[in-house]
Amino acid sequence: ALAALVAGWDSLLAAIRPDFAIADFAPALLTAARGRIETATIGTGFASPPGSMDTFPSWGGMVPAHDAEELLDIADADLAMSGRAALPGLPSLFAADHQLVMSFTELDPYADARPPHAYVLPAVRETSGAPRGGQGDEIFGYFVRQLGAELKLWEGLAASGKTVRIHMHDPAPAHLERFRALGLIFEPRPQSFDRIMARSRFVVSHGGHGFASASALAGLPQMIVAFDLEKFLVGDGVRRARLGIDHNLFTLDPPTFGRVLADLWADEALARDCRDLASELMVRELPAPEHEMARLVGATK
């Protein structure tokens, strides 16, 4: 599969003859372009692993799904078909001349393995004025449809005893019935972060990178209820940066979760920490990704 992907990119590069390649989670493109043209990666921290690492880390001590050495042997055999040298390690598939990491360092699981100048602004919805989150009288929840209506999460939110407002894109009828039965307010349209900040004490989400980044910028404490590896790592970053806490979706007990939410509601020290970090993030000098791309591409001419 890798040999076929690289061969496809070889054909495109030969036909188009570009001066520069920008790859959004495209390791086969980077491999095909290496040594031929200048390259850059762009994306969130999780989706842009540093190519300089010897191996990928085992997050949370979990057993790897595949043997890394065996995968490296397979990749090297594929690359040999096109006369390419063996890789020093699997992460080198992502090696590029430049990195444009659209994350705050606090939410980048690879922050320790890359230089500070690699970072650009994450994709977030802007807010107006100073961060003032954590002072409203509601809980705001943002979730995806994959979180089924049968999950105990919804009971746990109701068990907080607070007013809970939820947005979910394209919910199933079963979701709406469950929300109604539990007294949760459903918002059919996406909410601006100005509105969320004005009326929310904190936010609960599945750990999407964009929403977590925007919540951090708004100074809103967060509860992350993750369901895959990337989201678990967002939750880990949120907890380590004192932006909030995380909870395991698969072991969630509604009464216990309700008590945890009530404790988070009353945590004034955490709310202050979130507002303080948000003020720092707002003045952090990170270039816009489109401006940095234009600068890099322009420098090749």
C-alpha positions, 0 to 999 in steps of 0.5 A: 500500500505504501509503495502504491501511494508513493508511486501515485505521488511520484506521478503527480509531482512529475506532472505538476512539478511544484516548487513546494508541497504542504502536507495535511496528514499526508506521509506518502506525499512527504516521502515522495517529495523528500529530496526533490522539493521543499516540504511543510506539514500542517495540522494539529499536534496529534496529526503532525508527529515530529519526524525526528523521533526514533519511535512513536510513544506508547500513550498511557502505557497501552500495548501497541496495536502493531509491532513497530519494528515489523511495520518499519520492515514492511515500510522499508520493503515498500520504499525499496521498490522505488529505489528509496533508502530505508527509514531511520524510524516510522516517525520519519515518514512525517519528516518535513523541512518545516512544521506548521503545528496548529495547536497551543503547546498545552494541547500538543502531545508531542510538545517536548519533541519539537521546537517552539517556532513550529507553532502557528495559531490553531483553528478556533472561533474568535471571541471579542474582548478579554476572556471572562469564562467560568462565571455563568450559571449554566453548563454548556455541552458540545458533542458529536452524534457518535455518542449514542443516545443510550450512553450514561453521559446524558444521565450524568449531565442531568445528575449535576443538578445544574442547567445544561445546554447542549449543541450537537450537529445532526442529532438522532431523534433518540438524542432529542427524546433523551435530552427532553426526558432528562431536562437538558436544553438542546440548541440546534444551531452552533453557539458563538463563544461570546454567548457560551462565555456569557452564560456558562460556568464551564463546558463539557465536550468529547475533546475535539481539538478545535473546541478545546482550544477555543474554550482555553482561549475563552477562559472556560474550565473544561470537562473532557469525556473522550472516546478515542486516543486523540481525544484522550490526549486532549483531555490529558493536556487539559488536565496537565495545563490546569484547564479542567479535568477529564473523565473516562466515557466508558466507565462513567457512573451518572451519580458520581459524574454528577458529583464531579460536575458539581465540584467543578462548578464550585472550583473557583481556583480552577476558573481563575487559572483558566482565565489567567492562561487565556489572557496569556494565550491571547498575547502569545505571538503565534503567526496565522497559518495562512501567513506562515504558508505564504511566507515559506512558499514565497521564500522558495521563489 
